[in-house]
Amino acid sequence: MNPPNPITLSRACEAIEIPSGIRNTIPAGATVRIMQSLGTSYTVATDRGYMFRVDAKDADALGISQPVATESSTAEKGTFSEQLVKEELRTVFDPEIPVNVLDLGLIYSCAIIPLPEGGKRLDLKMSMTAPGCGMGNVLKADVENKLSRLPEVKEVRVEIVFDPPWHPGLMSEAAKLQLGFDLDVGENQPVASVFR
């Protein structure tokens, strides 16, 4: 497998270092390779081996004129539904693993609560693949931002939890196949079971 082609940044751009989650700036003229372009961001690696997440708004610095989608395609569709929440969660990707947070098994629960004044509140419990992952707040913000744009959603609360610890058995069968895991690895938790 050939590594992705090198790209020289045309200008400095903001980025989030992976896995620390620390905000940084990649200078103009730096050489990077795009490792992943899913959701609304790019994962790039520098020649020194550092990985960063670059948001779609800075795609031009990478020399990309057609950036990945910056807005959710499901956020403006019709009426609120559990299916709409699932579709939106499938647009949030782990920056190191090319799988969305729902199929990766990071969403432990999603309670849909009707509000007395109308609309809905979504309460989610979400984990990370490793307790020390600095990207937790970044992924949490991604989930909150995406779900808050859904019709009828007035409030989104995401809590990062580590009990029970995440394990590969929580992934959907599609995610396991995509990542090359055996389908019988660990206990399976069907994706639909997280909604209540």
Secondary structure, 3 states (H helix, E strand, C coil): CCCCCEEECCCCEEEEEECCCCEEEECCCCEEEEEEEECCEEEEEECCCCEEEEEHHHHHHHCCCCCCCCCCCCCCCCCCCHHHHHHHHCCCECCCCCCECCCCCCEEEEEEEECCCCCEEEEEEECCCCCCCCCHHHHHHHHHHHHHCCCCEEEEEEEECCCCCCCHHHCCHHHHHHHCCCCCCCCCCCHHHHEC
